[in-house]
Amino acid sequence: MMQKRHKTRIRVVYSGRVQGVGFRWQVNQVSVGFAVTGFVRNLEDGTVELWVEGDLGEARGMVDAVEKKLKDYWVSKVEDERDGDPHYAVFSIDGS
C-alpha cells in the first residue's frame, strides 16, 4: 500500500539586507532544484516573504538551501509552518 506523503506550507519573512541585492532572483534559482510551489516577494516594510509548499522534505530542504546560500543577506526571520495542500501551481517571483 502506498503511503500518503506529508504536505506542508512554510512561510518565512526575512529581515536584513534583502531588497535590492538580487535576493528574490537567487531564491527563485534555488527553487529549481526542489519539487515545490509558492513564491517570493518584497514587502513594503523592507522584508522579503517566502512561501514554499510541497512534500515536507522538499519544502524544508528548499528553505534550508535558501538560508545557507543567502546567509550573508538576512539577519533574522519569522517562520510559520502548517500542514496542507499547495495553493500554487509553480514557484515564482512576486506570486504572479
VEXDREN-2710 file (C-alpha; in Angstrom, 1 decimal):
% VEXDREN-2710
k/r/px/py/pz
1/MET/0.0/0.0/0.0
2/MET/1.3/3.4/-0.9
3/GLN/1.9/5.8/1.9
4/LYS/0.4/9.3/1.6
5/ARG/3.1/12.0/1.6
6/HIS/3.1/14.7/4.2
7/LYS/2.3/18.1/2.5
8/THR/3.3/21.4/4.1
9/ARG/3.2/25.1/3.6
10/ILE/6.1/27.1/5.0
11/ARG/6.0/31.0/5.2
12/VAL/9.2/32.8/6.1
13/VAL/9.7/36.5/6.3
14/TYR/13.4/37.6/6.1
15/SER/14.8/40.8/7.5
16/GLY/18.2/42.4/6.8
17/ARG/19.8/43.5/3.5
18/VAL/17.3/41.5/1.5
19/GLN/15.9/44.1/-1.0
20/GLY/17.8/45.5/-4.0
21/VAL/20.5/42.7/-3.8
22/GLY/19.0/40.0/-6.1
23/PHE/17.6/38.1/-3.1
24/ARG/14.4/37.1/-4.9
25/TRP/16.2/36.1/-8.0
26/GLN/18.6/33.9/-6.1
27/VAL/15.7/32.3/-4.2
28/ASN/14.0/31.6/-7.5
29/GLN/17.2/29.9/-8.7
30/VAL/17.3/27.7/-5.6
31/SER/13.7/26.6/-6.2
32/VAL/14.6/25.0/-9.5
33/GLY/16.3/22.2/-7.5
34/PHE/13.2/21.3/-5.5
35/ALA/9.8/19.9/-6.3
36/VAL/7.9/22.9/-4.6
37/THR/5.4/25.6/-5.4
38/GLY/5.0/29.0/-3.9
39/PHE/6.5/32.5/-4.3
40/VAL/9.0/35.0/-3.1
41/ARG/8.2/38.8/-2.9
42/ASN/9.3/42.1/-1.4
43/LEU/7.1/43.5/1.3
44/GLU/6.6/47.3/1.8
45/ASP/8.4/47.2/5.2
46/GLY/11.7/46.2/3.5
47/THR/11.5/42.5/4.3
48/VAL/11.1/39.6/1.9
49/GLU/8.3/37.0/2.1
50/LEU/8.9/33.4/1.0
51/TRP/6.1/30.8/0.7
52/VAL/7.2/27.2/0.0
53/GLU/4.7/24.4/-0.5
54/GLY/5.1/20.7/-1.2
55/ASP/6.2/17.5/0.4
56/LEU/7.7/18.2/3.8
57/GLY/11.2/17.1/2.9
58/GLU/11.3/19.1/-0.3
59/ALA/9.9/22.3/1.3
60/ARG/12.1/22.1/4.3
61/GLY/15.1/21.3/2.0
62/MET/14.5/24.4/-0.1
63/VAL/14.1/26.7/3.0
64/ASP/17.4/25.3/4.4
65/ALA/19.1/25.8/1.0
66/VAL/17.9/29.4/0.7
67/GLU/19.1/30.2/4.2
68/LYS/22.5/28.7/3.6
69/LYS/23.0/30.3/0.2
70/LEU/21.8/33.8/1.3
71/LYS/23.2/33.7/4.9
72/ASP/25.1/36.9/4.3
73/TYR/21.9/38.9/3.5
74/TRP/19.3/38.0/6.1
75/VAL/19.8/38.7/9.8
76/SER/16.5/37.5/11.3
77/LYS/13.4/35.6/10.2
78/VAL/9.9/34.8/11.3
79/GLU/8.7/31.3/10.2
80/ASP/5.3/29.6/10.2
81/GLU/4.8/26.0/9.0
82/ARG/1.4/24.4/8.5
83/ASP/0.1/21.1/7.1
84/GLY/-1.9/21.5/3.9
85/ASP/-2.1/21.0/0.2
86/PRO/-0.4/23.5/-2.1
87/HIS/-2.3/26.6/-3.3
88/TYR/0.1/27.5/-6.1
89/ALA/0.9/25.6/-9.4
90/VAL/4.5/26.8/-9.7
91/PHE/7.2/28.7/-7.9
92/SER/7.6/32.3/-8.9
93/ILE/8.8/35.7/-8.0
94/ASP/6.1/38.0/-6.6
95/GLY/3.4/35.3/-6.5
96/SER/2.2/36.1/-10.0
END
